[in-house]
């Protein structure tokens, strides 16, 4: 597929999947945003467009509640000038990993974006939950296992309607006046609607024959899988911990690391992600033009 050259752009669609995936395979990234599945399911919120600059793939996002931004250029051709070109038509680059910023962004303003740091865990830690620090999670799983008949299933197309039913139940006690929650709702619906076409992988927990938790993810790079979606019925104590463990154990054991994306500055989500003791954070930055004379 011929990709547009700057200053031409193309709105990202499902037909761009293979071209984008092939580029990302050649130049794998560590941030959860440099991923076709993530970009596609959030497209109605982020309005992503693509272009090429010096042969590098450049993705422009235009969300409603923050300034437009490019992700890191994907490629290796004249990156400094590619960045300058990006900044000629958007106010910033964002979600830029610290490693990329250190290598290419010394001539630009740079500031960390803590709310979008990715949480990355050792796969073995999430599966084994060894040690005193995980006592609480193991105890909750054991309690759930004692009280309920359950089974893990790999998600197939026939399960998706039950996942939609669970997701609607999960939404019932939440207010969609929050724009981000509304956007998350739409993204999850898109992930379910295009589950097969996107090549996503999923798992679910059936409790007494009924799906009460599901999770969806995909490979991010050769060492890391990324988990995009996890929905768990609030009726069962310990089910969230069980879903987390079983999905990683059954689908991602071959990957050394699991990226569980960011906390978006939400205090409860930050506490939950920290409670699993990340191996490291993928630090991300905003990049702007330096003021004249600096």
C-alpha positions in Angstrom: 0.0 0.0 0.0 1.3 3.5 -0.9 1.3 5.7 2.2 0.8 9.5 1.8 3.8 11.8 1.9 3.8 14.9 4.0 2.0 17.4 3.7 -0.7 14.9 2.7 -2.4 12.8 5.4 -4.8 9.9 5.5 -7.3 9.2 8.2 -6.4 5.8 9.7 -8.7 2.9 8.9 -8.7 -0.9 9.1 -7.2 -1.0 5.6 -4.0 0.5 7.0 -3.4 -2.3 9.4 -0.8 -4.3 7.5 1.2 -1.3 6.4 1.4 0.1 9.9 2.1 -3.3 11.5 4.9 -4.0 9.1 6.6 -0.7 9.9 6.2 -1.2 13.6 7.7 -4.7 13.3 10.8 -3.3 11.7 11.1 -0.5 14.3 9.4 -1.9 17.5 8.5 0.7 20.2 8.1 0.4 23.9 5.1 2.8 24.4 1.6 1.4 24.3 0.4 4.0 21.8 2.7 2.8 19.0 0.4 -0.1 18.3 -2.2 -0.5 15.6 -4.9 -2.0 17.8 -4.7 0.8 20.3 -4.7 3.5 17.6 -7.7 1.9 15.9 -10.0 1.3 18.8 -9.4 4.9 20.1 -9.8 6.5 16.6 -13.2 8.1 17.2 -11.6 10.0 20.2 -8.1 10.6 18.9 -8.9 11.2 15.2 -5.6 9.7 14.1 -4.1 10.4 10.7 -0.9 9.1 9.1 1.7 10.5 6.8 5.3 9.7 5.9 8.3 12.1 6.3 11.7 11.1 4.9 10.2 7.6 4.7 9.3 7.5 8.4 5.8 6.7 9.4 4.3 9.6 11.4 1.0 9.4 13.3 -0.9 12.6 14.2 -3.5 12.5 16.9 -6.1 15.2 17.4 -8.1 14.5 20.6 -10.8 16.9 21.7 -9.4 17.8 25.2 -5.7 18.4 24.6 -3.5 19.9 21.9 -2.8 17.9 18.7 0.4 15.8 18.8 2.5 13.4 16.8 3.8 10.1 18.3 7.5 9.4 17.8 8.4 9.0 14.1 8.6 5.3 13.2 11.8 4.7 11.2 15.4 5.8 11.2 15.7 8.4 8.3 16.8 11.9 9.3 14.9 11.9 12.6 15.8 15.5 13.7 14.4 17.0 10.5 11.4 14.7 10.7 10.7 16.0 14.2 11.1 19.6 13.0 8.6 18.9 10.2 6.1 17.4 12.6 6.4 20.5 14.8 5.8 22.7 11.8 2.1 21.5 11.7 1.4 20.4 15.2 2.3 22.1 18.5 4.1 19.1 20.0 5.2 15.5 20.0 3.7 13.5 22.9 3.9 10.0 24.5 7.6 10.1 23.5 9.6 7.4 25.4 12.6 8.7 27.4 15.0 6.6 25.3 13.9 8.3 22.1 13.9 11.8 23.7 17.5 11.3 25.0 18.7 10.2 21.6 16.9 12.7 19.3 15.4 15.6 21.2 18.3 17.5 22.8 17.5 20.5 20.6 13.9 20.7 21.7 12.0 21.5 24.9 11.1 18.3 26.8 9.0 17.6 29.8 7.8 14.4 31.4 4.1 13.3 31.3 3.7 11.2 34.4 0.0 10.5 33.8 0.9 8.7 30.6 3.8 6.6 31.9 3.3 2.9 31.0 3.4 0.3 33.8 5.5 -2.7 32.8 5.6 -5.9 34.8 7.6 -9.1 34.7 5.3 -11.8 33.3 6.5 -14.3 35.9 5.5 -11.9 38.8 2.0 -11.6 37.5 1.6 -15.3 37.1 3.3 -16.5 40.3 2.4 -13.7 42.7 5.3 -14.9 44.9 6.3 -13.2 48.1 4.7 -11.4 51.0 3.9 -8.3 48.9 1.4 -10.4 47.0 -0.2 -12.0 50.0 -3.4 -10.0 49.7 -3.9 -10.9 46.0 -3.2 -14.6 46.5 -5.7 -14.7 49.5 -8.4 -13.0 47.4 -7.9 -15.5 44.6 -8.0 -18.5 47.0 -11.2 -17.2 48.5 -12.8 -16.8 45.1 -11.7 -20.3 44.1 -13.2 -21.8 47.3 -16.5 -20.1 46.7 -17.1 -20.4 43.0 -17.0 -22.9 40.2 -15.2 -21.2 37.3 -13.2 -21.9 34.2 -10.8 -19.9 31.9 -11.7 -19.7 28.2 -9.8 -18.3 25.3 -12.0 -15.7 23.7 -13.6 -16.7 20.4 -16.1 -14.9 18.3 -19.0 -16.8 19.9 -18.1 -15.2 23.3 -18.2 -11.6 22.2 -21.9 -11.0 22.7 -21.5 -12.2 26.3 -18.6 -9.8 26.7 -20.8 -7.0 25.4 -23.5 -7.9 28.0 -21.0 -7.9 30.8 -19.6 -4.6 29.7 -23.0 -3.0 29.6 -23.6 -4.3 33.2 -20.3 -2.9 34.2 -21.3 0.5 32.8 -24.6 0.7 34.6 -23.3 2.2 37.8 -20.9 4.6 36.1 -21.7 8.1 34.8 -20.9 8.7 31.2 -20.8 12.5 31.7 -17.1 12.0 32.1 -15.7 12.5 28.6 -12.8 10.0 29.1 -15.1 7.3 30.4 -17.4 7.9 27.4 -14.4 7.6 25.1 -13.3 4.4 26.9 -16.7 3.0 26.4 -16.5 3.6 22.7 -13.0 2.2 22.5 -14.0 -1.1 24.2 -17.0 -1.4 21.9 -14.7 -1.0 19.0 -12.3 -3.6 20.3 -15.1 -6.1 20.6 -16.7 -5.2 17.2 -13.3 -5.6 15.4 -11.8 -8.3 17.6 -11.1 -10.7 14.7 -10.1 -8.1 12.1 -7.6 -6.5 14.5 -6.1 -9.9 15.3 -6.5 -9.3 19.1 -6.2 -12.1 21.7 -8.6 -12.4 24.6 -9.4 -14.5 27.6 -12.4 -14.7 29.9 -13.5 -16.3 33.2 -16.8 -18.1 33.2 -18.4 -18.4 36.6 -21.0 -21.2 36.7 -21.0 -21.1 32.9 -21.5 -17.3 32.5 -18.7 -14.9 31.4 -18.0 -12.5 34.3 -14.6 -11.2 33.3 -12.7 -10.7 30.1 -9.4 -9.2 29.0 -8.0 -8.3 25.6 -4.4 -7.6 24.4 -1.8 -8.2 21.7 2.0 -8.2 21.2 3.6 -4.8 21.5 7.2 -5.7 20.6 9.2 -9.0 20.7 9.6 -8.9 24.5 6.3 -7.3 25.6 2.6 -8.0 25.3 0.2 -5.1 25.9 -3.2 -5.4 27.7 -5.7 -3.0 26.3 -9.0 -4.0 28.0 -9.9 -5.7 31.3 -13.6 -5.8 32.4 -14.6 -7.6 35.5 -17.9 -8.0 37.2 -17.8 -6.1 40.6 -20.0 -8.8 42.2 -17.1 -11.2 42.8 -14.3 -10.4 45.2 -11.0 -11.8 43.9 -12.2 -12.1 40.3 -10.1 -9.2 39.1 -6.9 -10.7 40.5 -7.8 -14.1 39.0 -8.5 -12.6 35.6 -5.2 -10.8 35.6 -3.3 -13.9 36.5 -5.1 -16.3 34.2 -4.9 -14.1 31.1 -1.2 -13.6 31.4 -0.6 -17.3 32.2 -2.6 -18.6 29.4 -1.9 -16.1 26.6 1.3 -14.3 27.3 3.7 -16.6 29.2 6.2 -16.5 26.3 6.7 -12.8 26.6 9.1 -11.6 29.4 7.1 -8.4 30.1 3.5 -7.2 30.2 2.6 -3.5 29.5 -0.6 -2.6 31.3 -0.7 0.9 29.8 -1.0 4.2 31.8 -3.1 5.4 34.8 -4.2 8.7 33.2 -3.7 10.4 36.5 -6.7 8.6 38.1 -5.7 8.0 41.8 -7.6 4.7 42.2 -6.1 3.4 38.9 -2.7 4.5 39.9 -3.0 2.7 43.3 -4.2 -0.5 41.5 -1.4 -0.5 39.0 1.3 0.2 41.7 -0.1 -2.6 43.9 1.3 -5.1 41.3 4.8 -3.7 41.7 5.9 -2.8 38.2 9.3 -3.9 37.1 9.7 -0.5 35.4 7.8 2.4 34.0 8.1 3.5 30.4 8.6 7.2 31.0 7.0 9.4 28.4 7.6 13.1 27.4 6.1 16.0 25.6 8.4 17.6 23.0 8.1 21.2 21.8 10.1 23.6 19.7 12.8 25.4 21.8 12.2 29.2 22.1 14.2 31.4 19.7 17.6 32.1 21.3 17.6 29.1 23.6 
